[in-house]
């Protein structure tokens, strides 16, 4: 288990080490991701989201319990789908992939 204080420090260190990351945020679940991204501006690009795992289990009965506990780092850019040609997905993927590889 990673301590939240250590995860915060690590997140800050990554953001400081990679100039492409303009902002970062720790979140607990998908609902928080949607809420956070809806308030994000295109000028906030690139963004690093760190999703803290929960301790919930999935099972039909006590003999088939499965733990789903994974820490996720996501490198994202806000895009505008309303433009006439749409976003250049490959260019976005290339930029965010380069950032992820450097972390």
C-alpha positions as a Markdown table, in Angstrom:
| # | Residue | x | y | z |
|---|---|---|---|---|
| 1 | Unk | 0.0 | 0.0 | 0.0 |
| 2 | Unk | 1.3 | 3.5 | -0.8 |
| 3 | Unk | 0.8 | 6.3 | 1.7 |
| 4 | Unk | -1.3 | 9.2 | 0.4 |
| 5 | Unk | 1.4 | 11.6 | 1.6 |
| 6 | Unk | 4.0 | 9.8 | -0.5 |
| 7 | Unk | 1.7 | 9.7 | -3.5 |
| 8 | Unk | 1.2 | 13.5 | -3.3 |
| 9 | Unk | 4.9 | 14.0 | -3.1 |
| 10 | Unk | 5.6 | 11.7 | -6.0 |
| 11 | Unk | 2.9 | 13.4 | -8.1 |
| 12 | Unk | 4.4 | 16.8 | -7.4 |
| 13 | Unk | 7.9 | 15.5 | -8.3 |
| 14 | Unk | 6.6 | 14.2 | -11.6 |
| 15 | Unk | 4.9 | 17.5 | -12.5 |
| 16 | Unk | 8.1 | 19.4 | -11.6 |
| 17 | Unk | 10.3 | 17.1 | -13.6 |
| 18 | Unk | 8.2 | 17.1 | -16.8 |
| 19 | Unk | 7.6 | 20.6 | -18.2 |
| 20 | Unk | 4.7 | 19.4 | -20.5 |
| 21 | Unk | 2.6 | 18.7 | -17.4 |
| 22 | Unk | 0.9 | 22.0 | -16.5 |
| 23 | Unk | -1.4 | 20.6 | -13.8 |
| 24 | Unk | -1.9 | 17.4 | -11.8 |
| 25 | Unk | -4.7 | 16.2 | -9.5 |
| 26 | Unk | -5.3 | 13.2 | -7.3 |
| 27 | Unk | -8.8 | 11.7 | -7.6 |
| 28 | Unk | -10.7 | 8.9 | -5.9 |
| 29 | Unk | -13.2 | 7.6 | -8.5 |
| 30 | Unk | -14.6 | 8.0 | -12.0 |
| 31 | Unk | -17.3 | 10.5 | -10.8 |
| 32 | Unk | -14.5 | 12.8 | -9.6 |
| 33 | Unk | -12.7 | 12.5 | -13.0 |
| 34 | Unk | -15.8 | 13.5 | -14.9 |
| 35 | Unk | -16.4 | 16.5 | -12.6 |
| 36 | Unk | -12.8 | 17.6 | -12.7 |
| 37 | Unk | -12.4 | 17.3 | -16.5 |
| 38 | Unk | -15.7 | 19.2 | -17.2 |
| 39 | Unk | -14.2 | 22.2 | -15.4 |
| 40 | Unk | -10.8 | 22.0 | -17.2 |
| 41 | Unk | -9.8 | 24.5 | -19.8 |
| 42 | Unk | -7.9 | 23.8 | -23.0 |
| 43 | Unk | -5.1 | 26.1 | -21.7 |
| 44 | Unk | -4.6 | 23.6 | -18.8 |
| 45 | Unk | -3.1 | 21.0 | -21.2 |
| 46 | Unk | -1.3 | 18.7 | -20.4 |
| 47 | Unk | -2.9 | 17.2 | -17.4 |
| 48 | Unk | -1.8 | 14.3 | -15.2 |
| 49 | Unk | -4.6 | 12.6 | -13.2 |
| 50 | Unk | -3.7 | 10.1 | -10.5 |
| 51 | Unk | -6.6 | 7.8 | -9.6 |
| 52 | Unk | -6.2 | 6.4 | -6.1 |
| 53 | Unk | -7.4 | 2.8 | -5.9 |
| 54 | Unk | -10.2 | 1.8 | -3.7 |
| 55 | Unk | -10.5 | -1.4 | -1.6 |
| 56 | Unk | -13.8 | -2.7 | -2.9 |
| 57 | Unk | -14.1 | -6.3 | -3.9 |
| 58 | Unk | -16.2 | -7.9 | -6.7 |
| 59 | Unk | -17.8 | -11.3 | -6.0 |
| 60 | Unk | -21.0 | -13.3 | -6.5 |
| 61 | Unk | -20.1 | -15.1 | -3.3 |
| 62 | Unk | -17.4 | -15.3 | -0.7 |
| 63 | Unk | -15.5 | -18.0 | -2.6 |
| 64 | Unk | -14.9 | -15.9 | -5.7 |
| 65 | Unk | -13.7 | -12.6 | -4.3 |
| 66 | Unk | -11.6 | -10.6 | -6.6 |
| 67 | Unk | -9.6 | -7.5 | -5.5 |
| 68 | Unk | -9.5 | -4.7 | -7.9 |
| 69 | Unk | -6.8 | -2.4 | -6.6 |
| 70 | Unk | -4.7 | -0.5 | -9.2 |
| 71 | Unk | -3.1 | 2.9 | -9.1 |
| 72 | Unk | -3.6 | 4.8 | -12.4 |
| 73 | Unk | -1.6 | 7.7 | -13.9 |
| 74 | Unk | -3.4 | 9.3 | -16.8 |
| 75 | Unk | -1.9 | 12.0 | -19.1 |
| 76 | Unk | -4.6 | 13.9 | -20.9 |
| 77 | Unk | -5.3 | 16.9 | -23.0 |
| 78 | Unk | -8.6 | 18.8 | -23.2 |
| 79 | Unk | -10.0 | 18.9 | -26.7 |
| 80 | Unk | -12.8 | 20.7 | -28.4 |
| 81 | Unk | -15.0 | 18.2 | -30.4 |
| 82 | Unk | -17.1 | 21.1 | -31.8 |
| 83 | Unk | -14.4 | 22.2 | -34.3 |
| 84 | Unk | -15.2 | 21.6 | -37.9 |
| 85 | Unk | -12.4 | 19.0 | -38.4 |
| 86 | Unk | -12.3 | 17.7 | -34.9 |
| 87 | Unk | -9.2 | 17.1 | -32.9 |
| 88 | Unk | -6.1 | 15.5 | -34.4 |
| 89 | Unk | -6.3 | 12.4 | -32.2 |
| 90 | Unk | -2.9 | 10.9 | -33.3 |
| 91 | Unk | -1.1 | 14.1 | -32.4 |
| 92 | Unk | -2.7 | 14.2 | -29.0 |
| 93 | Unk | -1.9 | 10.6 | -28.4 |
| 94 | Unk | 1.7 | 11.1 | -29.5 |
| 95 | Unk | 2.1 | 14.1 | -27.1 |
| 96 | Unk | 0.5 | 12.4 | -24.1 |
| 97 | Unk | 2.4 | 9.1 | -24.8 |
| 98 | Unk | 5.7 | 11.0 | -24.9 |
| 99 | Unk | 4.8 | 12.6 | -21.5 |
| 100 | Unk | 3.8 | 9.2 | -20.0 |
| 101 | Unk | 7.0 | 7.5 | -21.2 |
| 102 | Unk | 9.1 | 10.3 | -19.5 |
| 103 | Unk | 7.4 | 9.7 | -16.2 |
